[in-house]
Amino acid sequence: MLKYIDEDVSDDYKKLLQVGEQYHKDAEFFKVIIEDFNENTSNLQESIESITNAINEVAVTINEGTDGVGSIANKTSNMVEELTNIKSTIKHNLESAKKLVDTVSGFKL
């Protein structure tokens, strides 16, 4: 029985210890991999947040630009309307001036 314990059980116990040590090494290896993965995930999350903030800032800038273009369009439309009114007034004044010249030319001194 001692021979069986010395030869078989002792060898099996040594193999069990080796398997346990390898299991421990593998667990440490996976721990390092998971820690690296966690760090990379955190960095990726920060990058995504930065990109999201940049996109939001671009959207705000585009909205402000759109508002500015709309304001310019309204002011341009108002200018066109005013210039049309001025043109009409000038035409009316020219017609009145022509009538005045015709009326005055009828008088002889």
Stockholm file with secondary structure:
# STOCKHOLM 1.0

chainA/1-109         MLKYIDEDVSDDYKKLLQVGEQYHKDAEFFKVIIEDFNENTSNLQESIESITNAINEVAVTINEGTDGVGSIANKTSNMVEELTNIKSTIKHNLESAKKLVDTVSGFKL
#=GR chainA/1-109 SS CHHHIIIIIHHHHHHHHHHHHHHHHHHHHHHHHHHHHHHHHHHHHHHHHHHHHHHHHHHHHHHHHHHHHHHHHHHHHHHHHHHHHHHHHHHHHHHHHHHHHHHHHTCCC
#=GC SS_cons         CHHHIIIIIHHHHHHHHHHHHHHHHHHHHHHHHHHHHHHHHHHHHHHHHHHHHHHHHHHHHHHHHHHHHHHHHHHHHHHHHHHHHHHHHHHHHHHHHHHHHHHHHTCCC
//
